[in-house]
Amino acid sequence: MAKAHKPSSGSSGHSKGAARSPSKSLKKKPFPPLPPAQRGGVELVDPLVQAQLKLYDEALSLFHQQKFAKAKQELEKVLEGPSKELADRARMHVKIAEQRMKPSHEQNPRTAEEHYQRGVAMMNIGRWDDARESLDKARKAAPKADHIHYALAALDCLTGEADSALANLKVAIQLRAENRYHARNDEDFAFLQEDPRFTELLYPEKDGLAS
């Protein structure tokens, strides 16, 4: 009976195939889903992400208007949203906003460290003359503070003063040897990358090996 049942696949097998195709094919092969909407690599399907992105856009608008205090408040709200990527971007802008807010709170710096902090803040917004004035005051108040000499060297590079940059960096390294290693990976010193004096200063061991 089992053998007689097999050849009858023409009828029963056909009916099975017929029953399978309309129902299961529709279940297994629906229309392919649309790719999730994205902006800058951030998926926008989740309404919470959309709300987070809206906050981020508003915060950036304030940031570009240099309304840093308000921008910081809005960016901190973005940190609470579900998108890690948006939160990371907001966190970066919070740090920048905090740096750029410093000058307004430090109009009358008194200590070497306050002058230094103001000088760095001015560097961050491209106000080179104000940065140099503050850093020079910081150096006069604390002539053996290596980080102040290091900041002046970076400022010299940003303003194209190679000789002064090398002199300040040399002092910073003499005061604290670790500054040699920091300068090797510091983008602020890209201006000196092709200067052989910079290489000699940062890689003295090469001269030793060469000799």
MIKE-76596 format. One record per residue (C-alpha): residue number from 0; x, y, z. Coordinates in steps of 0.25 Angstrom, whole numbers, plus 5000, padded with zeros to 4 digits. Layout:
% residues N
(NUM; (X; Y; Z)),
...
% end
This chain:
% residues 211
(0; (5000; 5000; 5000)),
(1; (5011; 5009; 5003)),
(2; (5017; 5006; 4989)),
(3; (5004; 5009; 4982)),
(4; (5002; 5022; 4990)),
(5; (5015; 5027; 4984)),
(6; (5013; 5027; 4969)),
(7; (5000; 5035; 4972)),
(8; (5008; 5047; 4974)),
(9; (5002; 5052; 4961)),
(10; (4989; 5055; 4969)),
(11; (4993; 5056; 4984)),
(12; (5007; 5062; 4981)),
(13; (5001; 5072; 4972)),
(14; (4991; 5076; 4982)),
(15; (5001; 5078; 4993)),
(16; (5010; 5087; 4984)),
(17; (4998; 5095; 4980)),
(18; (4994; 5096; 4994)),
(19; (5008; 5101; 4998)),
(20; (5011; 5111; 4987)),
(21; (5000; 5122; 4990)),
(22; (5000; 5122; 5005)),
(23; (5015; 5120; 5009)),
(24; (5021; 5128; 4997)),
(25; (5013; 5140; 5002)),
(26; (5017; 5138; 5016)),
(27; (5032; 5136; 5013)),
(28; (5033; 5146; 5002)),
(29; (5026; 5159; 5006)),
(30; (5030; 5172; 5000)),
(31; (5045; 5176; 5005)),
(32; (5045; 5186; 5016)),
(33; (5049; 5200; 5012)),
(34; (5063; 5203; 5017)),
(35; (5063; 5211; 5030)),
(36; (5063; 5226; 5028)),
(37; (5077; 5232; 5032)),
(38; (5084; 5245; 5033)),
(39; (5099; 5245; 5035)),
(40; (5099; 5230; 5039)),
(41; (5088; 5232; 5049)),
(42; (5075; 5224; 5047)),
(43; (5063; 5232; 5048)),
(44; (5052; 5221; 5050)),
(45; (5050; 5222; 5065)),
(46; (5042; 5235; 5068)),
(47; (5051; 5237; 5080)),
(48; (5063; 5238; 5071)),
(49; (5056; 5248; 5062)),
(50; (5053; 5256; 5074)),
(51; (5067; 5255; 5079)),
(52; (5072; 5259; 5065)),
(53; (5063; 5271; 5066)),
(54; (5069; 5275; 5079)),
(55; (5083; 5274; 5073)),
(56; (5080; 5282; 5061)),
(57; (5074; 5293; 5070)),
(58; (5086; 5292; 5079)),
(59; (5096; 5294; 5067)),
(60; (5088; 5306; 5062)),
(61; (5090; 5312; 5076)),
(62; (5105; 5308; 5076)),
(63; (5108; 5314; 5062)),
(64; (5101; 5327; 5067)),
(65; (5111; 5327; 5079)),
(66; (5100; 5325; 5089)),
(67; (5109; 5315; 5096)),
(68; (5101; 5315; 5110)),
(69; (5088; 5312; 5103)),
(70; (5095; 5302; 5093)),
(71; (5101; 5294; 5105)),
(72; (5087; 5293; 5112)),
(73; (5081; 5287; 5099)),
(74; (5093; 5278; 5096)),
(75; (5092; 5272; 5110)),
(76; (5077; 5268; 5107)),
(77; (5082; 5261; 5094)),
(78; (5091; 5253; 5103)),
(79; (5079; 5246; 5109)),
(80; (5074; 5241; 5096)),
(81; (5075; 5227; 5090)),
(82; (5085; 5229; 5079)),
(83; (5099; 5227; 5084)),
(84; (5105; 5234; 5072)),
(85; (5097; 5247; 5074)),
(86; (5100; 5246; 5088)),
(87; (5115; 5245; 5085)),
(88; (5114; 5257; 5075)),
(89; (5107; 5265; 5086)),
(90; (5117; 5262; 5097)),
(91; (5128; 5267; 5088)),
(92; (5121; 5280; 5085)),
(93; (5118; 5281; 5100)),
(94; (5133; 5281; 5103)),
(95; (5135; 5292; 5092)),
(96; (5124; 5300; 5097)),
(97; (5130; 5300; 5111)),
(98; (5143; 5304; 5106)),
(99; (5138; 5315; 5098)),
(100; (5130; 5320; 5110)),
(101; (5142; 5322; 5119)),
(102; (5146; 5335; 5114)),
(103; (5133; 5342; 5118)),
(104; (5135; 5337; 5132)),
(105; (5150; 5340; 5133)),
(106; (5150; 5355; 5128)),
(107; (5159; 5358; 5140)),
(108; (5169; 5347; 5142)),
(109; (5179; 5348; 5153)),
(110; (5187; 5336; 5155)),
(111; (5196; 5329; 5145)),
(112; (5187; 5318; 5143)),
(113; (5175; 5327; 5140)),
(114; (5183; 5334; 5130)),
(115; (5187; 5321; 5124)),
(116; (5173; 5316; 5123)),
(117; (5168; 5329; 5117)),
(118; (5180; 5328; 5107)),
(119; (5176; 5314; 5103)),
(120; (5161; 5318; 5102)),
(121; (5165; 5329; 5092)),
(122; (5174; 5320; 5084)),
(123; (5161; 5311; 5082)),
(124; (5154; 5322; 5076)),
(125; (5165; 5327; 5067)),
(126; (5168; 5340; 5075)),
(127; (5183; 5339; 5074)),
(128; (5187; 5353; 5079)),
(129; (5178; 5351; 5092)),
(130; (5183; 5337; 5094)),
(131; (5198; 5342; 5093)),
(132; (5195; 5353; 5103)),
(133; (5189; 5344; 5113)),
(134; (5200; 5333; 5111)),
(135; (5211; 5343; 5112)),
(136; (5205; 5348; 5125)),
(137; (5204; 5334; 5130)),
(138; (5218; 5331; 5127)),
(139; (5223; 5344; 5134)),
(140; (5215; 5339; 5146)),
(141; (5220; 5325; 5146)),
(142; (5233; 5324; 5138)),
(143; (5235; 5310; 5141)),
(144; (5221; 5304; 5137)),
(145; (5224; 5295; 5126)),
(146; (5210; 5295; 5121)),
(147; (5210; 5310; 5119)),
(148; (5223; 5309; 5110)),
(149; (5216; 5297; 5103)),
(150; (5204; 5305; 5100)),
(151; (5212; 5317; 5095)),
(152; (5220; 5307; 5086)),
(153; (5206; 5302; 5080)),
(154; (5202; 5317; 5078)),
(155; (5215; 5320; 5071)),
(156; (5212; 5309; 5061)),
(157; (5198; 5313; 5059)),
(158; (5203; 5327; 5055)),
(159; (5215; 5323; 5047)),
(160; (5226; 5326; 5057)),
(161; (5235; 5314; 5055)),
(162; (5247; 5320; 5063)),
(163; (5239; 5324; 5075)),
(164; (5231; 5311; 5074)),
(165; (5244; 5303; 5075)),
(166; (5250; 5312; 5086)),
(167; (5237; 5310; 5095)),
(168; (5236; 5296; 5092)),
(169; (5250; 5293; 5096)),
(170; (5248; 5300; 5109)),
(171; (5235; 5292; 5112)),
(172; (5243; 5279; 5109)),
(173; (5254; 5284; 5118)),
(174; (5244; 5286; 5129)),
(175; (5237; 5273; 5127)),
(176; (5242; 5262; 5118)),
(177; (5229; 5256; 5115)),
(178; (5225; 5268; 5106)),
(179; (5235; 5263; 5096)),
(180; (5225; 5251; 5094)),
(181; (5213; 5259; 5095)),
(182; (5218; 5268; 5083)),
(183; (5221; 5256; 5074)),
(184; (5206; 5254; 5073)),
(185; (5200; 5268; 5075)),
(186; (5194; 5273; 5062)),
(187; (5197; 5287; 5066)),
(188; (5211; 5285; 5063)),
(189; (5209; 5280; 5048)),
(190; (5215; 5294; 5044)),
(191; (5228; 5289; 5048)),
(192; (5228; 5274; 5043)),
(193; (5237; 5277; 5032)),
(194; (5247; 5285; 5040)),
(195; (5260; 5277; 5043)),
(196; (5261; 5285; 5057)),
(197; (5248; 5280; 5061)),
(198; (5252; 5265; 5058)),
(199; (5265; 5267; 5065)),
(200; (5257; 5273; 5077)),
(201; (5247; 5262; 5078)),
(202; (5255; 5250; 5074)),
(203; (5269; 5252; 5080)),
(204; (5271; 5237; 5080)),
(205; (5272; 5237; 5065)),
(206; (5285; 5246; 5066)),
(207; (5291; 5236; 5076)),
(208; (5288; 5224; 5067)),
(209; (5294; 5232; 5055)),
(210; (5307; 5235; 5062)),
% end
